Amino acid sequence: MNYINALNIDVNQKTVITVTGSGGKTTIISELANQLLEAGKKVVITTTTKIYLPEANNAITILNETILKHINLQYQGIVFAGKSIDSNNKLQGFTNEEISMIHKNPNINFLIIEGDGSKRLPIKGYAFYEPVVPDTTDILISVIGLNAIGKTVDDTSVHRIDKFEEITGKSSGATIGKEDIIKLILSPDGYFKCRGKKNYLILNQVNDNIYHVVGAVKDELEKKASFIEKIIINGEKQ
């Protein structure tokens, strides 16, 4: 998918993009960053929580917000940034204030921030302290894995089951349905509890088995979630 077009991104406008949710955030961030790189841009990827170190051999990791505030990148590229690396090989991210400081660097064209975690599961409930969306966020992208539909509410499909149950009313062992997706998006404690200046939803990991219900989910959300700029349907990676 061409995310630059789908998200109406102006490549000539300095932009802060925060990505939250579950079910494919890391892949979307990587693909978006590479598309911006191909457009000749200088991109910093970081987090307000923690992210795994990149697998790319040419990735740069900078562990100091002061360096990022002043760095003058000579060529287009992708920089992975964090303050420290923990025992799980994850980058520790920056605070809201540090993100604001990094954002002031005129040499950085795009700042892409991962705003929460989901343990690589398709769907989640939200703890009170997440997501962490910086004040400078121009575009918020919330991602939800629709391949959760038809699966059982358990720890192989749902991150933070207790919070998921509070929002949806479903209990462990129940089947996840399209109505649960809608509740998670519309709830004030759900996927859009924090927002950016513009907000997008990606219904991600859509496969042939659930495609017949995705249109109904999209239609209902378009009627009820006026705060969402655009809802994008994205197929499951093979």
Backbone as a ProteinNet text record, in pm:
[ID]
protein_1_A
[PRIMARY]
MNYINALNIDVNQKTVITVTGSGGKTTIISELANQLLEAGKKVVITTTTKIYLPEANNAITILNETILKHINLQYQGIVFAGKSIDSNNKLQGFTNEEISMIHKNPNINFLIIEGDGSKRLPIKGYAFYEPVVPDTTDILISVIGLNAIGKTVDDTSVHRIDKFEEITGKSSGATIGKEDIIKLILSPDGYFKCRGKKNYLILNQVNDNIYHVVGAVKDELEKKASFIEKIIINGEKQ
[TERTIARY]
83.6	0	87.7	44.8	113.1	54.4	123.3	72.1	76.7	171.6	179.5	50.4	2.9	-122	-242.7	-245.4	-361.6	-385	-276.4	-286.5	-277.1	-277.8	-273.8	-155.9	-39.5	79.4	145.7	169.9	244.6	392.7	465.3	606.6	693.7	640.2	717.5	687.9	607	569.6	629.7	706.9	762.6	647.1	653.5	537.1	577.3	498.8	513	397.1	429.9	330.2	342.7	234.3	233.8	145.5	197.8	125.1	94.4	-33.2	-76.8	-162.5	-197.5	-288.2	-220.5	-263.5	-219.6	-234.6	-171	-192.5	-122	7.6	85.1	145.1	150.5	208	350.8	433.5	575.5	596.4	521.2	532.1	488.9	379	330.5	431.9	488.7	590.4	708.8	753.7	867.1	836.7	718.4	682.7	665.4	601.9	584.6	719.5	807.9	939.9	1017.4	1010.2	1081.5	1022.4	891.3	829.5	872.6	884.1	932.8	1080	1156	1296.4	1308.6	1223.9	1224.4	1185	1108.6	1070.1	1179.8	1293.3	1407.9	1407.8	1338.3	1321.9	1412.6	1433.7	1510.8	1411.5	1415.3	1312.4	1375.6	1317	1355.9	1240.5	1269.9	1171.7	1208.3	1112.7	1137.2	1007.5	1004.6	888.7	873.4	753.7	730	724	741.5	743.2	871.9	860.2	976.8	949.8	1054.8	1042.9	1164.7	1145.8	1257.6	1357.3	1483.3	1585.6	1555.3	1582.1	1553.7	1641.9	1589.4	1665.4	1754.5	1722.5	1798.7	1944.6	2035.9	2178.2	2228.6	2160.7	2209.5	2139.4	2060.4	1989.2	2087.2	2059.5	2141.4	2062.4	2125.5	2060.6	2134.1	2062	2119.3	2054.6	2134.5	2082.5	2087.6	2066.3	2076.9	1989	1892.3	1801.6	1873.1	1984.5	2060.4	2124.7	2175.4	2231.5	2122.7	2005.8	1896.8	1850.4	1862.1	1820.9	1909.2	2037.3	2133.4	2185.9	2158.2	2219.5	2181.3	2279.4	2257.2	2281.4	2173.5	2184	2213.9	2318.1	2361.4	2278.9	2225.9	2150.8	2020.5	1927.3	1803.9	1837.5	1760.7	1787.6	1687.9	1698.6	1611.9	1698.5	1667.5	1740	1645.9	1688.2	1614.5	1674.1	1588.6	1640.1	1578	1659.5	1612.8	1718	1679.7	1772.7	1862.2	1809.6	1886.9	1832.4	1905.2	1863.2	1851.6	1735.6	1716	1758.2	1737.1	1782.2	1707.1	1592.3	1515.5	1547.1	1656.1	1699.4	1597.8	1535.5	1439.6	1496.7	1462.2	1498.9	1401.4	1455	1373.3	1350.9	1224.5	1191.3	1203.3	1142	1155.5	1025.1	1038	921.3	860.4	742.7	675.6	763.3	827	912.4	1033.9	1092.1	1208.3	1169.1	1050.7	1000.9	985.7	931.5	915.2	1049.9	1152.2	1285.8	1344.4	1328.2	1377.4	1305.9	1175.7	1093	1140.9	1207.4	1253.6	1372.5	1435	1548.5	1497.8	1533.9	1481.8	1534.5	1637.4	1698.8	1625	1530.1	1450.3	1317.3	1289.4	1166.4	1045.3	1063.1	951.7	995.9	913.7	935.2	820.1	851.5	749.9	766.1	658.3	663.6	568.7	619.2	531.6	483.4	350.4	295.4	246.3	253.3	214	258.3	236.4	273.5	152.6	167.5	57.4	108	236.5	297.6	271.8	263.2	245.8	114.3	15.8	-116.7	-208.3	-313.6	-396.1	-485.6	-518	-619.1	-582.1	-629.8	-589	-693.2	-682.4	-749.1	-643.4	-686	-589.7	-581	-457.7	-432.8	-447.9	-461.3	-487.1	-373	-249.9	-132.8	-93.2	-173.7	-140.4	-262.3	-241.1	-113.7	-52.6	74.1	142.4	161.8	78.7	77.3	131.7	246.1	304.5	212.3	225	144.3	169.8	288.3	326.4	273.8	195	148	56.9	100.5	18.7	-79.1	-28.8	-110.2	-103.8	-219.8	-227.8	-284.7	-214	-261	-287.7	-412.2	-445.6	-468.4	-405.6	-408.3	-477.5	-566.8	-629.2	-631.9	-590.5	-582.6	-717.2	-780.2	-912.9	-910.4	-791.7	-786.9	-815.3	-838.7	-885.2	-1029.8	-1106.5	-1247.5	-1258.8	-1341.7	-1358.5	-1266.5	-1168.1	-1076.5	-1134.2	-1073.5	-1118.7	-1052.2	-1126.5	-1068.7	-976.5	-848.6	-747.3	-615	-510.9	-384	-304.2	-360.7	-295.1	-350.3	-456.7	-517.4	-541.5	-548.3	-582.8	-475.8	-426.9	-334.9	-416.6	-389.1	-463.6	-611.4	-631.4	-765.9	-862.3	-818.7	-909.5	-965.9	-882.4	-928.7	-1017.4	-984.6	-1068.8	-1208.2	-1213.8	-1342.2	-1424.9	-1358.5	-1429.9	-1499.3	-1433.6	-1489.1	-1594.7	-1568.9	-1655.7	-1765.3	-1744.1	-1838.4	-1819	-1718.6	-1688.2	-1599.1	-1613.4	-1531.1	-1433.6	-1332.2	-1236.2	-1308.9	-1269.3	-1332.3	-1440.5	-1487.8	-1589.1	-1523.7	-1605.8	-1555.8	-1557	-1448.1	-1437.2	-1517.4	-1604.5	-1687.8	-1666.7	-1732.5	-1716.8	-1768.2	-1868.9	-1921.5	-1816.3	-1721.9	-1614.5	-1515.9	-1489.4	-1402.1	-1461.3	-1590	-1658.3	-1653.5	-1678.2	-1672.5	-1532.9	-1431.5	-1293.7	-1255.1	-1308	-1276.7	-1355.8	-1482.1	-1568.9	-1555.5	-1509.7	-1501.6	-1405.9	-1441.7	-1349.5	-1225.5	-1228.9	-1112.8	-1045.5	-1082.1	-1032.4	-920.5	-920.7	-809.1	-786.1	-889.6	-873.6	-889.8	-850.8	-857.6	-762.2	-656.1	-566.4	-567.1	-558.2	-570.2	-464.7	-447.3	-359.7	-443	-376.1	-448.4	-538.1	-487.1	-565.9	-553.5	-664.3	-667.8	-714.5	-636.9	-667	-676.7	-760.9	-775.4	-740.8	-652.3	-621.8	-679.7	-779.6	-832.5	-736.7	-647.4	-532.4	-552.9	-468.4	-466	-602.1	-661.6	-791.1	-766.8	-830	-815.9	-949.5	-947.8	-1069.5	-1179.8	-1142	-1242.3	-1328.8	-1276.9	-1351.6	-1388.5	-1349.2	-1369.8	-1517	-1605.9	-1749.4	-1804.9	-1735.6	-1785.3	-1712	-1600.3	-1517.9	-1590.7	-1662.3	-1737.6	-1839.4	-1904.3	-2004.1	-1937.9	-1819.2	-1743.7	-1707.2	-1655.4	-1613.8	-1733.3	-1845.7	-1964.6	-2014.9	-2021.6	-2072.6	-1979.5	-1850.2	-1754.5	-1754.7	-1773.9	-1779.2	-1899.8	-2006.8	-2126.1	-2109.7	-2038.8	-2034.7	-1905.5	-1798.5	-1667.5	-1624.6	-1688.2	-1660.5	-1519.3	-1456.2	-1321	-1215.5	-1254.1	-1160.3	-1162.1	-1046.4	-1031.8	-1061.5	-1010.9	-1025.7	-1003.6	-1081.8	-1065.6	-1009.7	-898.7	-827.5	-831.9	-867.8	-869	-739.4	-668.4	-537.9	-534.6	-495.3	-495.5	-389.5	-412.5	-318.6	-194.8	-76.6	48.7	61.4	103.6	118.3	263.1
-119.3	0	125.2	224.8	353.2	436.5	438.2	506.9	658.4	708.3	852.4	902.8	831.2	870.3	842.1	723	681.8	775	829.7	915.4	1064.3	1092.2	1232.1	1308.6	1246.4	1307.7	1401.5	1522.6	1619.1	1598.2	1543.2	1509.4	1633.2	1748.1	1871.8	1945.7	1883.8	1944.5	1863.5	1928.1	1861	1806	1676.7	1611.5	1514.7	1515.1	1416	1317.9	1189.1	1083.5	986.5	966.1	868	751.1	629.2	507.3	429.1	396.7	324.4	205.2	122	10.9	-124.3	-212.1	-352	-413.4	-528	-600.4	-542.7	-514.3	-473.3	-335	-271	-136.5	-129.5	-222.3	-217.1	-227.1	-315	-330.1	-203	-144.4	-20.5	92	104.4	206.9	187.8	63.4	33.6	67.8	28.2	53.3	202.5	273.4	417.5	488.1	450.6	512.9	492.2	372.3	343.9	419.8	439.9	519.7	665.9	717	853.7	864.9	759.8	755.9	763	686.5	687.2	823.6	899.3	1034.8	1136.5	1086.4	1172.9	1240.4	1181.8	1246	1186.1	1265.2	1223	1188.7	1063.7	1010.8	960	997.6	941.8	856.9	732	643.4	627.9	652.3	636.4	593.7	605.2	558.6	641.4	641.4	697.1	584	458.6	341.9	263.9	148.1	68.1	1.9	-13.2	-85.3	-176.3	-285.1	-374.1	-304.7	-339.5	-287.4	-331.3	-245.1	-280	-392.8	-468.6	-579.4	-533.6	-417	-368.1	-344.2	-391.3	-380.4	-236.5	-150.8	-14.4	83.7	32.1	120.9	184.1	307.8	380.8	394.3	368.5	386.9	495.7	601.2	711	711.1	715.6	699.3	829.1	941.9	1068	1172.6	1226.6	1325.8	1456.5	1485	1606.7	1597.7	1480.2	1459.1	1479.6	1423.1	1434.6	1578.6	1656.1	1796.3	1873.9	1833.5	1911.9	1841.4	1712.6	1638.4	1697.8	1700.6	1750.7	1635.6	1566	1452.3	1503.1	1450.1	1500.1	1444.5	1324.3	1260.1	1204.9	1176.4	1112.2	977.6	939.3	814.2	791.5	675.5	639.9	619.1	691.8	681.5	623.4	516.1	461.2	520.6	578	653.4	608.3	605.5	573.8	611.1	616.8	659.7	547.3	424.9	313	183.8	75.7	-56.2	-148.2	-212.8	-296.5	-440.7	-527.5	-666.6	-746.3	-696.2	-762	-706.9	-631.2	-572.7	-473.1	-399.1	-295.9	-157.5	-64.9	74.1	140.3	209.2	288.4	424.9	467.3	589.3	717.1	823	957.4	1006.5	1103.4	1166.7	1266.3	1314.5	1415	1538.9	1581.6	1699.9	1676.3	1557.8	1526	1516.2	1460.3	1454.9	1595.5	1686.3	1825.5	1888.3	1855.5	1909.5	1855.3	1724.7	1662.2	1720.3	1743.3	1794.5	1929.9	2006	2140.2	2137.1	2021.6	2010.7	2025.9	2132.6	2156.3	2057.1	1980.8	1886.4	1753	1731.7	1608.7	1638.1	1565.8	1590	1522.4	1395.7	1319.4	1248.1	1260.8	1190.7	1091.5	961.2	857	790.8	790.3	746.9	630.6	524.5	415.9	449.2	459.6	514.3	414.8	285.1	183.7	46.7	-54.3	-190.9	-282.5	-396.9	-493.8	-638.3	-655.6	-789.3	-867.5	-794.2	-851.6	-928.4	-892.7	-954.1	-863	-918.5	-838.8	-735.5	-755.5	-670.8	-649.7	-539.4	-511.2	-427	-428.2	-331.1	-234.3	-114.6	-11.3	9.2	8.3	46.4	198	246.1	388.5	477.6	422.5	503.2	499.2	434	426	458.1	492.1	516.3	648.9	666.2	792	865.3	965.9	1040.1	1180.8	1214.9	1347.3	1461	1574.1	1691.6	1740.8	1713.3	1761.7	1674.4	1571.3	1477.1	1545.4	1544.4	1598	1493.1	1369.3	1258.7	1143.1	1098.8	977.9	866.4	755	636.1	529	486.1	376.1	251.3	142.3	16.8	-90.3	-167	-279.4	-400.1	-515.5	-636.9	-707.4	-699.6	-758.6	-910.5	-968.4	-1114.5	-1169.4	-1080.2	-1123.1	-1170.9	-1123.3	-1162.7	-1314.3	-1376.5	-1521.5	-1597.5	-1527.4	-1591.6	-1585.9	-1663.5	-1669.7	-1562.2	-1507.3	-1410.4	-1486.5	-1479.8	-1541.2	-1470.8	-1516.2	-1443.5	-1471	-1548.4	-1566.2	-1470	-1400	-1307.6	-1168.5	-1154.8	-1026.4	-984.1	-862.2	-802.2	-722.2	-741.5	-678.7	-721.7	-850.4	-907.6	-838.3	-802.9	-740.4	-609	-530.6	-403	-425.5	-525.3	-563.6	-603.4	-681.2	-725.8	-608.6	-511	-394.3	-316.3	-304	-225	-303.1	-430.4	-507.5	-584.3	-612.5	-696.6	-844.4	-880.1	-1019.9	-1077.4	-1206.9	-1276	-1369.7	-1411	-1508	-1632.1	-1679.5	-1796.5	-1762.4	-1637.8	-1594.5	-1573.7	-1557	-1533.8	-1384.4	-1337.2	-1195.9	-1170.7	-1070.5	-1037.4	-895.5	-860.6	-726.4	-619.1	-654.8	-558.4	-517.7	-607.9	-577.1	-477.5	-491.6	-396.5	-255.8	-246.7	-117.2	-55	-135.9	-85.8	-36	-109.3	-70.6	62	87.5	211.9	329.2	307.7	416.1	448.3	353	374.6	487.5	573.1	677.7	620.5	491.8	424.8	331.1	344.2	252.4	308.7	270.9	298	446.4	528.3	671.3	754.8	697.9	774.9	893.1	882.5	995.3	1019.3	1145.6	1178.8	1279.8	1287.6	1387.8	1496.2	1583.2	1688.1	1625.1	1521.3	1441.6	1295.8	1221.2	1084.1	987.6	880.2	778	641.5	556.5	419.4	323.6	228.4	121.6	-9	-61	-194.8	-290.9	-347.3	-419	-569.8	-641.4	-788.7	-847.6	-788.7	-837.5	-954.1	-1067.1	-1184.1	-1222.4	-1319.7	-1358.7	-1408.7	-1468.7	-1525.5	-1419.9	-1299.8	-1195.4	-1077.2	-1082	-965.8	-926.5	-1024	-995.6	-909.3	-903.9	-822.4	-688.8	-675.3	-555.4	-431.4	-446.1	-333	-280.1	-371.4	-330	-256.1	-302.6	-233.8	-92.6	-82.5	47.4	141.9	91.8	175.9	231.4	145.8	190.9	291.6	267.3	359.7	494.6	492.1	618.5	701.9	635.8	706.7	762.3	687.3	720.7	786	772	823.3	938.1	1052.4	1167.9	1223.1	1187	1234.7	1163.7	1054.7	981.6	1042.1	1086.2	1149.5	1051.3	928.6	827.4	689.7	592.3	452.7	374.8	307.1	235.8	85.7	8.1	-137.5	-190.7	-272.5	-322.9	-474.8	-541.5	-687.2	-749.9	-873.9	-947.6	-982.6	-965.3	-1000.5	-1151.8	-1195.8	-1339.8	-1382.3
0	0	0	-76.3	-75.9	37.7	151.3	269.5	253.8	176.8	156	92.2	-9.8	-74.9	13.1	73.8	153.4	272	327.9	445.6	411.1	281.2	235.5	295.7	295.5	355	254.5	297.2	217.4	245.6	149	172.1	186.9	153	166.1	296.7	381.6	510	624.6	709.7	827.9	911.6	946	1006.1	1115.7	1224	1330.8	1318.5	1305.1	1287.7	1404.2	1477.2	1585.5	1545.5	1562.9	1526.7	1653.8	1674.1	1793.4	1752.2	1851.2	1824.5	1827.4	1736.5	1739.8	1601.5	1584.5	1459.6	1339.4	1352.9	1235.6	1239.4	1357.3	1367.4	1314.6	1358.2	1324	1173.9	1108.8	963	892	936.1	874.8	891.4	1010.5	1034.2	940	925.4	838.8	693.1	646.2	506.7	480	572.6	557.7	556.2	647.2	654.2	524.2	469.6	344.6	226.5	227.2	121.3	130.6	252.9	271.8	233	261.3	220.7	68.7	-0.1	-146.7	-202.5	-122.2	-163	-130.4	-80.6	-55	79.8	179.8	309	416.9	521.2	638.3	748.5	792.3	881.6	1010.7	1123.4	1252.9	1304.4	1340.5	1402.1	1549.1	1635.8	1779.1	1847	1977.8	2053.2	2181.5	2233.4	2366.5	2468.6	2421.9	2510.8	2483.9	2421.1	2383.3	2248.5	2167.3	2041.4	2024.5	1949.1	1920.5	1829.1	1845.9	1756.1	1613.4	1516.2	1376.3	1327.3	1230.5	1172.6	1057.8	1000.8	886	924.7	839.3	870.8	867.1	789	774.7	867.9	962.5	1055.2	1153.3	1188.3	1285.1	1414.1	1525.2	1653.9	1731.4	1767.2	1843.2	1981	2084.4	2219.7	2299.9	2234.2	2306.8	2240.1	2314.8	2257.5	2223.2	2293.9	2265.2	2126.8	2092.4	1958.6	1853.6	1878.7	1782.6	1766.5	1871.7	1865.2	1768	1756.9	1679.9	1554.7	1538.2	1428.5	1293.2	1202.8	1066.8	969.4	934.4	843.7	703.3	642.8	512.3	396.7	414.8	307.3	362.8	270.9	314.7	378.8	479.1	548.7	659.8	723.6	835.3	957.9	1063.1	1189.7	1294.7	1361.9	1475.7	1602.6	1685.7	1799.4	1930.3	2035.7	2169.7	2271.4	2397.4	2502.7	2552.3	2549.4	2602.1	2542.4	2564.2	2516.4	2637	2652.4	2770.6	2744	2842.1	2832.4	2727.3	2681.9	2576.8	2438.5	2428.1	2301.6	2246.9	2337.5	2298.7	2325.1	2234.6	2254.9	2351.7	2449.9	2541.4	2478.7	2472.2	2400.6	2482.2	2430.6	2485.1	2547	2633.7	2694.2	2595.4	2629.9	2547.2	2529.5	2636.5	2631.1	2541.7	2549.9	2465.9	2319.1	2291.3	2153.6	2097.4	2178.5	2134.6	2101.2	2180	2157.7	2026.9	2004.5	1881.1	1759.9	1775.2	1666.1	1615.2	1700.8	1662.2	1566.9	1550.9	1459	1315.1	1245.8	1110.5	1007.6	1045.9	953.3	947.6	1038.7	1039.5	970.7	860.6	784.8	847.2	889	945	1071.7	1174.1	1300.4	1315.4	1312.7	1325.6	1461.9	1539.4	1679.1	1702.4	1762.3	1806	1947.4	1963.4	2086.5	2189.1	2159.4	2257.5	2208.6	2292.2	2256.1	2254.6	2187.9	2183.5	2186.6	2213.2	2217.1	2088.8	1977.6	1844	1829	1910.1	1900.4	1818.7	1757.6	1666	1731.3	1859.2	1922.7	2069.5	2128.7	2265.7	2338.4	2471.8	2556	2605.7	2647.6	2684.5	2835.6	2885.6	3024.8	3037.3	3159.2	3180.6	3132.7	3128.5	3097.3	2948.9	2865.5	2724.6	2637.7	2511.2	2444.5	2489.7	2457.8	2487.3	2354.8	2332.5	2206.1	2230.5	2171.5	2194.7	2149.8	2216.2	2183.7	2041.7	1990	1857	1743.6	1773.8	1672.3	1569.8	1444.9	1335.3	1283.9	1269.8	1218.9	1317.3	1363.7	1444.7	1358.2	1353.6	1283.4	1387.8	1399.7	1489.4	1405.4	1445.3	1369.4	1452.7	1389.6	1459.9	1366.1	1417.3	1336.4	1326.5	1210.4	1196.4	1182.1	1170.2	1171.7	1311.2	1407.9	1541.2	1536.9	1438	1428	1409	1490.7	1485	1578.5	1635.7	1730	1871.3	1959.2	2097.9	2181.4	2276.4	2370.8	2465.4	2437.6	2523.9	2500.9	2568.8	2562.7	2436.2	2342.3	2212.2	2107.8	2141.6	2045.1	2101.4	2233.8	2295.3	2396.2	2379.3	2476.2	2577.4	2704.9	2815	2810.3	2834.9	2827	2921.7	3041.8	3137.9	3085.9	3020.3	2964.8	2842.5	2764.4	2650.2	2698.7	2804.3	2859	2911.8	2973.5	3026.4	2915.4	2801.2	2691.3	2613	2586.7	2497	2569.9	2697.7	2770.7	2745.9	2665.4	2636.9	2746.1	2772.1	2870.2	2801.1	2873.3	2819.8	2771.2	2653.5	2593.6	2492.8	2493.6	2397	2260.6	2158.7	2023.2	1991.9	1935.1	1898.8	1770.9	1776.4	1661.5	1614.1	1502.4	1446.7	1542.8	1626	1721.9	1825.2	1852.2	1947.1	1887.1	1758.3	1689	1698.4	1671.2	1673.1	1813.1	1916.6	2054	2090.1	2048.8	2081.1	2015.8	1897.5	1827.9	1885.7	1919	1964.6	2112.9	2191.7	2336.1	2370.9	2467.3	2513.4	2580.8	2614.4	2673.4	2573.5	2445.6	2344	2258.4	2133.1	2043.3	2016.1	2028.8	2003.3	2130.3	2243.6	2368.3	2364.3	2282.4	2254.7	2104	2065.7	1923.8	1880.6	1748.5	1689.9	1623.4	1549.3	1476.9	1370.1	1303.6	1210.1	1251	1240.1	1291	1182.8	1165.9	1065.6	1132.8	1076.5	1125.3	1013.6	1044	948.1	1000.7	929	956.1	887.5	965.3	911	915.7	840.5	841.6	803.9	701.7	652.6	557	585.8	498.8	437.5	347.1	274.3	366.9	479.7	570.7	638.6	651.2	723.4	634.7	508.6	422.9	413.5	424.5	409.5	523.4	638.7	750.4	762.9	692.1	707.9	656.9	547.5	493.4	592.6	664.7	765.1	880.3	921.2	1027	981.9	861.3	807	796.1	745.1	727.6	860.4	962.2	1091.5	1156.7	1144.6	1204.2	1131.8	1001.7	927.5	969.9	1010.2	1056.3	1197.7	1283	1424.8	1472.3	1395.1	1439.3	1349.1	1365.3	1279.5	1300.4	1412.1	1440.5	1355.3	1288.1	1202.7	1063.1	1019.3	888.2	774.8	790.6	685.1	744.7	697	738.8	620.4	644.4	538.6	565.4	463.6	473.7	412.1	487.8	444.1	454.9	348.4	345.6	433.7	469.7	554.4	475.4	537.3	472.5	461.6	346.1	321.8	346.9
[MASK]
++++++++++++++++++++++++++++++++++++++++++++++++++++++++++++++++++++++++++++++++++++++++++++++++++++++++++++++++++++++++++++++++++++++++++++++++++++++++++++++++++++++++++++++++++++++++++++++++++++++++++++++++++++++++++++++++++++++++++++++

